[in-house]
Each structure stands twice: as C-alpha cells, then as structure tokens.
Amino acid sequence: MSDIYDQIEALKGREDATILAHYYQDGAIQEIADFTGDSLKLARAATQVATKTIVFCGVHFMAETAKMLNPEKRVLLPDLQAGCSLADSCPAPALRRMQERLRAEGRTFQTVTYINSTAAVKALSDWVVTSGNAREIIDRVPRDQEVLFVPDRHLGSYLSEVTGRPMILWEGACMVHEVFSVNDLLRAKRRLPAALTIAHPECPANVREHSDFVGGTEAMLRYVEKVSEPTDFLVATEANMLWQLQHAVPRHRYHPVPGITCACNICPHMARNTLEKLRDCLEKGEPEIVWRPHFAQAREVVERSLIR
C-alpha cells in the first residue's frame, strides 16, 4: 500500500495536481486526498485550488461541477463510468418537457435541482442545491411560486416537510439510500437500544421517521461531534461515511444500517474509483472532463446557488 501512495504523491507533484475526494470514497482514497467533503464543501474547495490539475475522486456530475467552476484547469476523473442513479433518472430533454407542460398549464414555478444531476439539467434550473444548503435556497423561492424539485423525491419530500412548501417532485431516487430497510433498522435499534440513529435525507420517509437526526454528511459530522459521551450510532447513508466519522470523531462507535440486500450499502459508482485508477489517471492525464457549451449556463446557476 505504501508503494502506491508514494507513486501517487510523486505524480501529484509532477502533474501539479490536487486530489478532492467525496466522503463516499473508500477510506484509502480519503486518506490520501488533499480535500474531503460532501458535494457542497467540495464544490467550494474546487474554487480555491491553486494547482493546474484537479483529480476528482467522486462521480461524474461532481467532476463536471469542478470543471465548470474551473474552465481553465484540467479536471480528471479516475473512472469515467462512475455515474449516479439520480443523475441518470433525470435526462435534460425530459425535464425540459415537464417544464414546458407546467408552463402551458399556467403554473408559475422555480426549478430547484439537487446537485446530483448532469450539467445539462443544471443549465435548465433556477437553483442548484446540496443536502447541506437546500433549506436555505428553498426559502429564497418566492411564496407565490411553486417549487419543482428534481431529481430526488425522498429529499424533496423531506424538504417539503421541514419548509412547509408544497413541491412538484420528480420521480428519482438514490439507488443506495432507497434500499435501506426500516425493518432491519428497527432490528438494529433493538440490538443497540441506546444507540442514536442518523440518516441522510435521501432515505425514504419510513427510515427518516425512526431516526434521531436527519441531515447531510457534513451535518452528520457536526451532530456526532456535539455528543460528548462515547455513543453508538446507527448510520443510514453510504457505508464509506463510517470511515470519515470514525476518523473525525473516534470516541464513538458507528454501525451501518442494514439494507434490503446487504449488510451495508456501498455505491457501486463511487466504488469504481480505486487507488490504482487514481494513480493511472495522474500518469496518463485521462480520463479528462472536457468543457461543453452548456457548462457556462450551468456555472452561473451553481455559482449563484453554492458559491456566492
């Protein structure tokens, strides 16, 4: 393991590169990254990178966002096939058709889009949000306009609950968070009756209802940090988040909430990135995210929503 770490560090220097890694990456990748975070934190970190190359260890839409915020930099993604079920569920032409239909019905609305979406969808949006800033952004939408929230129906229903705003919801869901089993969660709570349950708002409502805290990954970190006594936490999000929790706040014990088909939920897209692929993309300078014309409009929306 030390050999590949040494190779990556040497290539970082040679290529003048900075590594950004999402909390859902394998712990070995998070350990070598220059910045780790959720989508909001990493989007903001991307604007502060001084090197000429960014290697984004995450999924495709995240690397796209880094490129649109840094058009002059080279942005690499270790595996170009690292996609996202949410982004795939909402193609830009389908969203455009829905917007046109709603306008034809005489409805006034603003489109609020979760960052787990393609750049083409972001370009059709009024706002782009993460789980960390969605509530704040929705409060900016005038009360006399409806909210069209895409593409995650579970996050949208959660935001509708906490803001009191009715929403038009796109029928998308995260393949990782949707398979959490409430029955297995209740079984785990019986096994660890003193444990606190923390859940990502992408989880279905029945999982959120049995949780002590609901929030994005950065909010989870802040929540467990505030608990002073060593505590057991049941964690309902992508399983690699447990590495970050244990690394950041080691006094607690963290347990993955079981899913329908597995003991812990790993995003298969995030898992496509490996240390070997990270090394190889630095060595070869590819796969690279190239600039597309619609990135300019998407960039304006992202900057207004997340950066300013």
Summary of the structure (lengths in Angstrom):
residues: 308
radius of gyration: 19.4
end to end distance: 39.9
largest distance: 62.2
contacts: 1087
relative contact order: 0.17
helix: 45%
strand: 18%
